[in-house]
Amino acid sequence: MTLLNFFLSTLLGSLFLYLFMKMDTPRLRDVPNHRSMHDKPTKKSGGFFFFAAFWILFPALYLQKEIDGYTFLFFLLGSLFFAILGFLDDLYNLSSVLKLILELLFLFPVLYFFHPEAYFLGIHLSTGHFFTLLFLSLILHFTINLANFMDGLDFYLSGSFFIFFINLFFLTDSLHSGFGLTFLLLLFSMLPFLFYNYPNASLFLGDSGSLGLGFFIATSLFFSKIDGLTGDLFYLPLLLPAFWIDGLFTLLRRTLARKNILSAHREHLYQRIQQSGYFSKKQALFHFSLINLLPSPLFFLLSLFFENLPYLVRACLTGLPPIVYYLILHHKNKKSIHLKDSSG
């Protein structure tokens, strides 16, 4: 029955996306501006329609007792809230401050009532304390919106979501079975979207898709064991290193330049590297996807040949090559711009 659910989710996702592409939706078009990486109006909010397929089939997993009530409610409420919030943002262009307030107002009570197991570097974070709740809510908020910021290159976030699942499989001791099935159902619902999102994309995720996927990414470790502990958020950056390295590096650059860190921009390296002409869209997609994919084989090899090394040491060693790779790309792009300026 589970395989049938996966097949039906792909079928429904295909149908919803096909119908959406046929509809005339002027308010759900991303019109190019000075920050855009595309040059013609393109439909957005594709994420909402594959999430719709997921929501229809998700209760079947619960009714068939493939997942427990905790997992079902947690991901149903979370995906509904963030996908709908993103859809409203796609329609009405909500202010970043309003979204921040609404997201924290949702995350606070969810963490309090669901009280997931949470750790940071092995230190237990009790969801019964206000400051711990605030800390967890801010980490989740940052991670969710980090995914949103990375949705500026065709196929980058949607493709990285599949890479994320691979890294989750290799870097965690075990996946909660209900969570694994939940994740797979969403992946199968997403499959048809990849056809429309591949460069040059005819359909974008929109905030409905990026925020919804961001919620899954941010909360994944609550359902996965790392080094014997469930929910150690310290290891989140290792699961999608390009997102975190680029996000933190860009945040630091904009802070030092005294720019508004909440305002939209195109200063991420994956954007700047296309602006400079150093890479095409597909080349940029390849390199940044490779950075995200590096942890799985590296961690596997370290575990195979140095299994006695503590998990934290293996994780830190695994995180170094993606950082080096990113810095090499940054240096090459900077050099390319300098050479262009010198010759021009």
C-alpha positions, 0 to 999 in steps of 0.5 A: 500500500505504501508504494501505491501511495507514493505512485498516487502522490506522483500522479496527483502532483503531475495533475495539479501542476499540469492544471496550474500551468494551464491556468492564467494566474497573473498574480502568481508570476515572477516578473524579472527585476534588478535582483532576478536571475531570469529574464522573462515572467515565470510562474511561481508557487509550484510548491503549493501544488505538489504539497497539495498532493502530499496533503491528500495522500499523507493521511493514508500513511497514518490510517494504514498505521505506517506512521504514528500520530505524533509524526503525522500531526507535526508534519501536517501542521508544519507543512500546512502553515509554512506552505500557506504562509508562503503562498500568501507571500507569493500573492501579496508580498508580505513584509519580512518583519510580519513573516518573522513574527508569524513564523515565531508565533507558530514555532513557539507553541509547536515546540512547546506542545510537541516538545521534541527531543533536542540537543546542541553538541550533546547538551539537552535543550528542554522545551519547557524553558522560555529561553531554550524555546526561543533559541530553538525557534530562532534556529528553525526560523533561520534554517527555514528562511535559509532554504527560502534564500537559496531559491534563486537558481533553477532546480537548486533548492528542489534538487538539493532537497533530494541531496538532503535526504541522501545526506540524512541517510548516510550521516545519521545512525537511523531514521525514524521509520515514520519520518522516512516514509513522510519524507519519501512521500513528499519526494515522490509528490515533488518529482513532477515539479522537477520537470518544470523547474529544470533550467531554464525553468518554466515554473518556480517553487515560490515561497510556498514551496521554499518555506514548506521544504525549509520546515522539513529540512529544519526539523529533520534531526528531531526524527534522526539519531546522530551519535546516539542522540535524537535531535542534535541541531549542531549537525544541521549545516552538514546536511546542506553545507552549501546553504549554510556556508553561502548563507552565513558568508553572505550574512556576514558580508551584508552586516559588515557593509551595514545593509539590511539583512532582511531585505531581498538581494542577489549577493549569494555566491551562486547569484554573483557567479552567474552575474559575473559570467564565470558560470552558466546556470547549469554550471553553477547548479552543478558546483553548488549541488556538488558542495551539498553532496560532498558530506555523504561519500566523505563521511562514509569513507571516514567511518569505513577507515577511521571508525574509532574517531569520535563522531564529532571529529568525523563530522568536522573533518567532513565539513572542511572540504565543502568550505574549501570548495566554496572558498575556491569558487569565491576566489575564482569568481573574484579573480574573474571580475578583477580581470574583466575590470582590468581589461574593460 
